[in-house]
């Protein structure tokens, strides 16, 4: 759910700014995207990454890069529109489901591929870091979902716990 978390963070951050300064935020978002994609392309371009590994960590990296580009487009769409249309909200939540599945695959592939640490070191380390990032972002949304549920069941206990009420 790392990519879903990044889109969520971009949305929440953009809402702190006045509407007339959102274009400036797009520049910051572009710089962040470049910084986020750089290690992914670095690992992809390393000669060691194309070596043999029993698990498809290289394929997973390519899917991770595709999800990064989709997250970038969704971040731009969400931060530029106010209010956010229902179709974009639906796309955001659907993307969250697919991002969870992709993160789960990343964690499973990384846990079952410790032997790849010797043959494709950079790729394995990137997968390990991405796995932990996916675990932490999933934990964030589990806590947020719990708070949202409490807010729905007991509206006076929490304030503004849910996204897009």
JOKA-V76565 format. One record per residue. RES is the residue in one letter. PHI is phi in radians with two decimals (* if undefined). Layout:
RES/PHI
RES/PHI
This chain:
X/*
X/-1.06
X/-1.18
X/-1.09
X/-1.09
X/-1.13
X/-1.15
X/-1.07
X/-1.13
X/-1.11
X/-1.08
X/-1.11
X/-1.16
X/-1.18
X/-1.32
X/-1.29
X/-1.60
X/-1.13
X/-1.04
X/-1.33
X/-1.87
X/-1.22
X/-1.16
X/-1.09
X/-1.11
X/-1.09
X/-1.15
X/-1.09
X/-1.09
X/-1.08
X/-1.09
X/-1.09
X/-1.09
X/-1.09
X/-1.18
X/-1.31
X/-1.45
X/-0.99
X/-1.13
X/-1.16
X/-1.24
X/-1.08
X/-1.12
X/-1.11
X/-1.48
X/-1.19
X/-1.09
X/-1.15
X/-1.18
X/-1.54
X/-1.18
X/-1.28
X/-2.43
X/-1.08
X/-1.72
X/-1.42
X/-1.18
X/-1.17
X/-1.09
X/-1.13
X/-1.08
X/-1.13
X/-1.11
X/-1.07
X/-1.16
X/-1.06
X/-1.10
X/-1.12
X/-1.18
X/-1.12
X/-1.09
X/-1.10
X/-1.10
X/-1.18
X/-1.08
X/-1.13
X/-1.11
X/-1.27
X/-1.36
X/-1.55
X/-1.73
X/-2.63
X/-1.31
X/-1.34
X/-1.15
X/-1.09
X/-1.15
X/-1.24
X/-1.06
X/-1.10
X/-1.11
X/-1.07
X/-1.28
X/-1.13
X/-1.07
X/-1.09
X/-1.11
X/-1.16
X/-1.16
X/-1.10
X/-1.10
X/-1.14
X/-1.15
X/-1.09
X/-1.11
X/-1.07
X/-1.13
X/-1.11
X/-1.11
X/-1.22
X/-1.17
X/-1.63
X/-2.20
X/-1.18
X/-1.19
X/-1.29
X/-1.12
X/-1.49
X/-1.59
X/-2.24
X/-1.05
X/-1.08
X/-1.12
X/-1.17
X/-1.11
X/-1.08
X/-1.10
X/-1.15
X/-1.13
X/-1.11
X/-1.10
X/-1.14
X/-1.11
X/-1.15
X/-1.13
X/-1.15
X/-1.23
X/-1.15
X/-1.08
X/-1.02
X/-1.28
X/-1.15
X/-1.13
X/-1.09
X/-1.12
X/-1.10
X/-1.12
X/-1.13
X/-1.12
X/-1.09
X/-1.11
X/-1.25
X/-1.34
X/-2.27
X/-1.08
X/-1.58
X/-1.36
X/-2.09
X/-2.14
X/0.98
X/-1.46
X/-1.75
X/-1.50
X/1.06
X/-1.17
